[in-house]
């Protein structure tokens, strides 16, 4: 029997305790931990143009939900957070996930418990948080229209505005939501793992790729796409003649085959979070005469409607031609609590006990576990699979465990090997079978730091994986883990296997590959040496595993640098060597060393 997911009260504010107190005192909740004058941080211009009101002060009949939540409900307001609104729209497509994030029984009914208090749940860095807010919302001073996101079709429905406020609180203020990638919000709404594709000539099999999208959507994956602006940003937010907006995020809400005359067309449905008339004007737009050739049943199956709501269909060929980036969030195994639960125990240097991890199977009758069924494209959807998950919190510490990239030729050592390192082990009854593995490296807390330029919010990160040659495999098929004593691997002991790609300024980078049974070393790093940062490393494996991480004692002279107990200490370093340049082993870069040393930039432009 699985344990329910635990929700941690954010800032120690317990929803039920606050609700009872407000009901007892017959008062409306005022959130002193997210006061109105601090929600925008230093954005004085915004503060001058808005006024804070509770919904009852602008309408006589405010509602949390008017009808069943729908993908067309969320509409972007004046805040440049289309990436978050896109994610919320996609969330409505998956009832079970939606109900985890948006708890039921919230109301504006004064006879049924309304006290100006609401709460929402988000995942961040290994934990689910329950975030309470009051219902003071920002409105335009002159028009009294919502400044925040809202439902443009039903103006007295407020769940969209309230979930945006809760997410702003989690991230330190509305201003910190300016600029981002939808995949970041997808992850915070689901605890999922990202996968990102460049839609270009590198994808050879277009039909197979479309089938991959169809299968991913069937298994509750969340998707978004965008068009890259020019490097100088000169065409940012430009509306092209075909109606598409440059540098803007769109939800991917459906992908289906359509029989049209004697053709079978691959079709994809997108949604502009502006929720207005700015839509695709090319083939199969809302008013295209082609729709007249379909009967009523086929139109209903495609959910077609001629409406200025931001949603439209287009052929997959046009989609591939017009858009540059597709982001997919694959749900982690603990997303569906009723079907399976995975104890993703977070390891710390202070934890000397055994690491526990539960393993659950994706049975034939239950096919909503998205990582095994959609990320692994070469598997049949009805195949039984076993997945395990490891989660490690770690830290890059200046002059201790932040060695940066490999900046030297492979003939001599560099500080790369002072980076945190993790050893994992895969076991299979048949050693010739390759195990699927997904490695996710995620930066922590960066969005909570104020920055004038969203592009500068994240550091350039990467993770590499090496096979430990000739390492004895643990003689067990049981999943287990324990800390190791300090261990050094020489150059000849390691074989480079793969990496997450060029260093890139994204919150999360991932790698999917297949590996044979054995022991492996994973090394997360930041591009710039001696740059501090926190991270979460998640490893999903298809077969039984064991995991080990080094555990060493630090001398008292550097204890003050260990600001957290969850320090990832290098396998190849001694306490002394971590303070000085090391030459423990030669660099083991991939064959395309120059490519790996490059940095790639992700466009995180604010949009209105």
LOTOR-60541 format. One line per 5 residues: number of its first residue (from 1); their letters; for each residue x, y, z of C-alpha. Coordinates in steps of 0.2 Angstrom, whole numbers, plus 5000, padded with zeros to 4 digits. Layout:
<pts>
NUM> A> X/Y/Z  ...
</pts>
This chain:
<pts>
1> XXXXX> 5000/5000/5000  5007/5017/4995  5009/5032/5006  5001/5048/5002  5011/5062/4995
6> XXXXX> 5016/5074/5009  5013/5093/5007  5024/5104/5016  5016/5120/5022  5026/5134/5013
11> XXXXX> 5033/5147/5026  5025/5137/5040  5008/5143/5035  4995/5128/5038  4979/5130/5028
16> XXXXX> 4968/5121/5040  4974/5130/5055  4972/5147/5047  4955/5143/5041  4949/5137/5058
21> XXXXX> 4956/5153/5066  4947/5165/5053  4931/5155/5055  4932/5156/5074  4936/5175/5074
26> XXXXX> 4924/5179/5059  4938/5188/5050  4945/5188/5032  4963/5181/5030  4977/5194/5027
31> XXXXX> 4993/5186/5022  5007/5195/5032  5020/5184/5024  5016/5190/5006  5010/5208/5009
36> XXXXX> 5004/5218/4994  5018/5231/4995  5031/5217/4993  5023/5207/4979  5032/5217/4965
41> XXXXX> 5048/5220/4974  5056/5235/4966  5044/5238/4951  5038/5255/4956  5030/5259/4940
46> XXXXX> 5018/5244/4941  5014/5249/4959  5008/5266/4954  4996/5259/4940  4987/5245/4951
51> XXXXX> 4975/5244/4965  4973/5229/4976  4955/5223/4979  4947/5207/4984  4935/5199/4971
56> XXXXX> 4920/5204/4981  4925/5222/4979  4924/5222/4960  4910/5210/4957  4894/5204/4967
61> XXXXX> 4896/5186/4962  4914/5180/4962  4917/5162/4959  4932/5150/4961  4925/5139/4947
66> XXXXX> 4910/5143/4936  4911/5127/4926  4923/5113/4925  4940/5120/4923  4945/5121/4904
71> XXXXX> 4960/5124/4894  4952/5140/4887  4950/5148/4905  4968/5155/4907  4971/5171/4899
76> XXXXX> 4987/5181/4901  4986/5198/4910  4999/5212/4910  5013/5202/4918  5025/5194/4906
81> XXXXX> 5023/5176/4911  5015/5168/4896  5026/5153/4900  5017/5150/4916  4999/5153/4909
86> XXXXX> 5003/5141/4895  5007/5128/4908  4991/5131/4918  4981/5129/4902  4989/5112/4899
91> XXXXX> 4986/5107/4917  4967/5108/4914  4968/5094/4902  4973/5081/4915  4960/5080/4929
96> XXXXX> 4970/5070/4941  4985/5081/4941  4975/5097/4941  4966/5091/4957  4983/5089/4966
101> XXXXX> 4988/5106/4962  4971/5115/4964  4963/5107/4980  4945/5105/4979  4931/5113/4990
106> XXXXX> 4938/5131/4988  4924/5144/4987  4918/5162/4988  4902/5156/4995  4900/5166/5012
111> XXXXX> 4888/5153/5018  4900/5139/5015  4917/5144/5023  4923/5159/5013  4937/5168/5023
116> XXXXX> 4947/5176/5009  4959/5161/5010  4965/5150/4996  4979/5137/4993  4988/5128/4979
121> XXXXX> 5002/5115/4978  5018/5116/4968  5033/5104/4967  5050/5111/4969  5067/5102/4971
126> XXXXX> 5060/5086/4978  5046/5093/4989  5028/5097/4987  5023/5113/4995  5006/5119/5000
131> XXXXX> 5005/5138/4998  4992/5149/5006  4987/5166/5000  4974/5179/5003  4963/5184/4989
136> XXXXX> 4969/5202/4987  4972/5204/4968  4980/5218/4957  4968/5227/4946  4971/5242/4934
141> XXXXX> 4967/5258/4943  4958/5266/4929  4948/5252/4922  4947/5240/4936  4951/5226/4924
146> XXXXX> 4963/5212/4931  4981/5216/4930  4985/5198/4933  4980/5183/4923  4961/5179/4922
151> XXXXX> 4947/5171/4912  4943/5182/4898  4927/5173/4894  4920/5172/4912  4926/5188/4921
156> XXXXX> 4919/5183/4938  4929/5167/4939  4945/5169/4949  4955/5153/4950  4967/5158/4937
161> XXXXX> 4972/5174/4945  4974/5165/4962  4985/5151/4956  4996/5164/4948  4997/5174/4964
166> XXXXX> 5002/5158/4974  5016/5154/4961  5022/5172/4963  5023/5169/4981  5033/5153/4979
171> XXXXX> 5045/5162/4968  5047/5178/4979  5035/5190/4969  5027/5193/4953  5042/5202/4946
176> XXXXX> 5052/5185/4947  5039/5177/4935  5045/5189/4921  5052/5178/4907  5054/5160/4907
181> XXXXX> 5051/5143/4898  5035/5133/4900  5045/5117/4904  5050/5126/4921  5031/5128/4926
186> XXXXX> 5027/5111/4919  5040/5103/4931  5033/5113/4946  5016/5108/4942  5020/5089/4940
191> XXXXX> 5037/5085/4947  5040/5079/4929  5056/5078/4919  5059/5089/4904  5064/5085/4886
196> XXXXX> 5068/5098/4873  5068/5097/4854  5075/5109/4841  5063/5107/4826  5075/5107/4812
201> XXXXX> 5083/5095/4800  5091/5085/4814  5074/5076/4816  5074/5065/4801  5059/5054/4804
206> XXXXX> 5045/5067/4805  5031/5054/4805  5039/5044/4819  5041/5060/4828  5023/5065/4826
211> XXXXX> 5018/5048/4833  5029/5051/4848  5020/5067/4851  5003/5058/4850  5009/5045/4862
216> XXXXX> 5016/5057/4874  5000/5067/4875  4990/5051/4878  5001/5048/4893  4997/5065/4900
221> XXXXX> 5014/5074/4895  5013/5093/4895  5019/5102/4880  5023/5119/4873  5032/5127/4858
226> XXXXX> 5039/5143/4853  5048/5153/4839  5065/5159/4842  5068/5178/4840  5083/5185/4831
231> XXXXX> 5099/5186/4842  5097/5204/4845  5079/5202/4849  5073/5215/4836  5058/5205/4831
236> XXXXX> 5053/5200/4849  5034/5199/4850  5032/5203/4832  5016/5196/4825  5020/5188/4808
241> XXXXX> 5009/5189/4793  5003/5171/4797  4997/5177/4814  5010/5168/4824  5020/5178/4838
246> XXXXX> 5039/5178/4838  5047/5174/4855  5030/5169/4863  5025/5152/4871  5010/5142/4864
251> XXXXX> 5002/5127/4873  5001/5110/4863  4984/5104/4867  4981/5089/4855  4989/5080/4840
256> XXXXX> 4978/5069/4829  4976/5061/4812  4963/5068/4801  4955/5060/4786  4952/5074/4773
261> XXXXX> 4946/5069/4756  4958/5055/4751  4972/5061/4762  4977/5057/4780  4984/5072/4788
266> XXXXX> 4994/5074/4804  4986/5088/4814  4992/5098/4829  4982/5110/4840  4990/5125/4849
271> XXXXX> 4984/5139/4860  4990/5156/4862  4989/5161/4881  4983/5179/4876  4966/5170/4873
276> XXXXX> 4961/5182/4859  4960/5184/4840  4979/5183/4838  4979/5165/4830  4987/5156/4815
281> XXXXX> 4980/5162/4799  4987/5149/4787  4980/5132/4782  4966/5125/4793  4964/5141/4803
286> XXXXX> 4947/5143/4812  4938/5150/4797  4947/5140/4783  4934/5133/4770  4942/5116/4773
291> XXXXX> 4932/5114/4788  4916/5114/4778  4921/5098/4770  4921/5089/4787  4905/5082/4794
296> XXXXX> 4898/5087/4811  4905/5071/4820  4923/5074/4813  4922/5092/4818  4916/5087/4836
301> XXXXX> 4931/5074/4837  4943/5088/4833  4934/5100/4845  4934/5113/4831  4925/5130/4834
306> XXXXX> 4926/5147/4826  4931/5157/4841  4943/5171/4845  4950/5161/4860  4968/5159/4854
311> XXXXX> 4966/5141/4850  4969/5134/4832  4973/5119/4822  4987/5117/4809  4996/5103/4800
316> XXXXX> 5011/5095/4807  5021/5100/4792  5017/5119/4795  5020/5117/4813  5037/5110/4810
321> XXXXX> 5041/5123/4797  5035/5138/4808  5041/5133/4826  5059/5131/4832  5057/5123/4850
326> XXXXX> 5046/5110/4857  5047/5106/4876  5039/5091/4884  5037/5087/4902  5037/5068/4906
331> XXXXX> 5028/5065/4922  5038/5057/4935  5032/5041/4943  5025/5049/4959  5013/5060/4949
336> XXXXX> 4999/5047/4950  4997/5044/4968  4982/5032/4966  4991/5020/4955  5009/5020/4961
341> XXXXX> 5020/5029/4973  5039/5031/4973  5049/5036/4988  5062/5047/4980  5072/5049/4996
346> XXXXX> 5084/5064/4995  5102/5059/5000  5113/5071/5011  5130/5070/5018  5123/5069/5035
351> XXXXX> 5112/5054/5031  5122/5038/5036  5108/5026/5036  5102/5016/5021  5093/5024/5007
356> XXXXX> 5076/5018/5003  5067/5018/4986  5051/5009/4982  5049/5001/4964  5032/5000/4956
361> XXXXX> 5027/4992/4940  5017/5000/4926  5004/4986/4924  4994/4983/4908  4978/4990/4915
366> XXXXX> 4986/5006/4920  4996/5016/4907  4998/5033/4913  5016/5033/4920  5023/5044/4907
371> XXXXX> 5041/5042/4909  5042/5024/4904  5028/5024/4891  5032/5041/4881  5050/5045/4884
376> XXXXX> 5056/5028/4879  5049/5028/4861  5056/5011/4856  5045/5002/4869  5028/4995/4866
381> XXXXX> 5014/5004/4876  5008/4988/4884  5025/4981/4890  5028/4979/4908  5042/4990/4915
386> XXXXX> 5050/4993/4932  5057/5010/4936  5067/5016/4951  5071/5034/4955  5085/5042/4965
391> XXXXX> 5086/5060/4970  5101/5069/4977  5103/5086/4984  5120/5094/4981  5130/5110/4981
396> XXXXX> 5144/5118/4971  5155/5127/4984  5167/5140/4978  5185/5133/4980  5179/5117/4987
401> XXXXX> 5167/5107/4975  5165/5119/4960  5178/5114/4947  5169/5121/4932  5170/5114/4915
406> XXXXX> 5185/5105/4908  5196/5119/4901  5212/5110/4897  5217/5097/4884  5215/5079/4890
411> XXXXX> 5233/5076/4892  5234/5084/4909  5222/5086/4924  5210/5100/4928  5199/5105/4942
416> XXXXX> 5184/5097/4934  5186/5082/4945  5183/5092/4961  5165/5094/4955  5152/5083/4965
421> XXXXX> 5152/5065/4959  5139/5051/4961  5141/5032/4958  5126/5022/4953  5124/5003/4949
426> XXXXX> 5112/4995/4937  5108/4976/4939  5099/4965/4927  5098/4946/4926  5104/4946/4908
431> XXXXX> 5119/4957/4907  5117/4959/4888  5101/4969/4890  5103/4988/4891  5094/4997/4904
436> XXXXX> 5085/5014/4900  5091/5028/4911  5085/5046/4912  5097/5059/4921  5090/5076/4926
441> XXXXX> 5101/5090/4933  5091/5105/4940  5097/5121/4947  5089/5127/4963  5083/5144/4970
446> XXXXX> 5088/5154/4955  5071/5161/4951  5070/5168/4968  5084/5179/4965  5080/5196/4957
451> XXXXX> 5087/5200/4940  5084/5214/4928  5088/5201/4913  5079/5184/4914  5092/5177/4903
456> XXXXX> 5105/5180/4917  5094/5170/4930  5102/5153/4927  5120/5147/4926  5126/5136/4912
461> XXXXX> 5126/5118/4918  5129/5101/4912  5130/5083/4918  5142/5069/4911  5141/5050/4914
466> XXXXX> 5156/5038/4914  5156/5019/4915  5168/5013/4929  5178/4999/4920  5181/4982/4929
471> XXXXX> 5171/4988/4944  5164/4972/4953  5145/4972/4952  5136/4970/4969  5130/4952/4970
476> XXXXX> 5112/4956/4973  5096/4960/4963  5089/4970/4977  5089/4989/4976  5099/4997/4989
481> XXXXX> 5111/5011/4992  5124/5017/5005  5137/5029/5007  5155/5025/5001  5171/5029/5009
486> XXXXX> 5182/5041/4998  5187/5033/4982  5198/5038/4968  5196/5033/4950  5211/5035/4938
491> XXXXX> 5210/5039/4920  5210/5021/4914  5196/5016/4926  5183/5027/4917  5175/5027/4900
496> XXXXX> 5165/5042/4894  5147/5037/4890  5137/5053/4887  5132/5070/4893  5117/5082/4893
501> XXXXX> 5123/5093/4879  5133/5109/4878  5133/5119/4894  5116/5129/4894  5108/5142/4905
506> XXXXX> 5092/5132/4909  5085/5127/4925  5085/5108/4921  5095/5098/4908  5092/5080/4905
511> XXXXX> 5100/5065/4896  5091/5049/4890  5102/5034/4885  5103/5015/4887  5117/5007/4897
516> XXXXX> 5123/4989/4901  5123/4982/4919  5137/4989/4929  5144/5004/4939  5143/5022/4933
521> XXXXX> 5149/5039/4938  5139/5055/4936  5147/5072/4937  5136/5088/4937  5146/5104/4934
526> XXXXX> 5144/5123/4931  5153/5131/4916  5162/5144/4926  5174/5137/4939  5172/5142/4958
531> XXXXX> 5154/5147/4955  5142/5143/4970  5125/5135/4967  5113/5122/4973  5106/5108/4963
536> XXXXX> 5095/5092/4963  5100/5077/4953  5087/5064/4949  5091/5048/4941  5077/5036/4934
541> XXXXX> 5082/5019/4930  5072/5005/4921  5080/4991/4931  5085/4987/4949  5099/4998/4955
546> XXXXX> 5111/5002/4969  5118/5020/4972  5132/5026/4982  5140/5043/4985  5156/5047/4994
551> XXXXX> 5155/5052/5012  5170/5061/5020  5174/5072/5035  5178/5090/5032  5191/5098/5043
556> XXXXX> 5184/5112/5055  5193/5125/5045  5181/5124/5031  5165/5119/5040  5159/5137/5039
561> XXXXX> 5158/5134/5020  5146/5120/5022  5130/5130/5023  5119/5115/5020  5120/5097/5026
566> XXXXX> 5116/5091/5009  5134/5093/5002  5139/5083/4987  5157/5079/4990  5169/5073/4976
571> XXXXX> 5173/5055/4975  5191/5059/4969  5195/5073/4981  5203/5073/4999  5199/5087/5011
576> XXXXX> 5216/5095/5007  5215/5093/4988  5198/5102/4988  5206/5118/4993  5221/5117/4980
581> XXXXX> 5222/5113/4962  5222/5095/4959  5230/5082/4947  5221/5067/4953  5217/5060/4935
586> XXXXX> 5217/5066/4918  5201/5073/4910  5189/5061/4901  5180/5072/4889  5169/5066/4875
591> XXXXX> 5178/5065/4858  5170/5081/4853  5179/5091/4866  5177/5108/4858  5158/5106/4857
596> XXXXX> 5156/5101/4875  5166/5117/4880  5154/5128/4871  5139/5137/4879  5122/5137/4872
601> XXXXX> 5109/5150/4876  5091/5148/4879  5080/5163/4874  5070/5168/4890  5062/5184/4883
606> XXX> 5048/5193/4892  5032/5194/4883  5017/5204/4885
</pts>
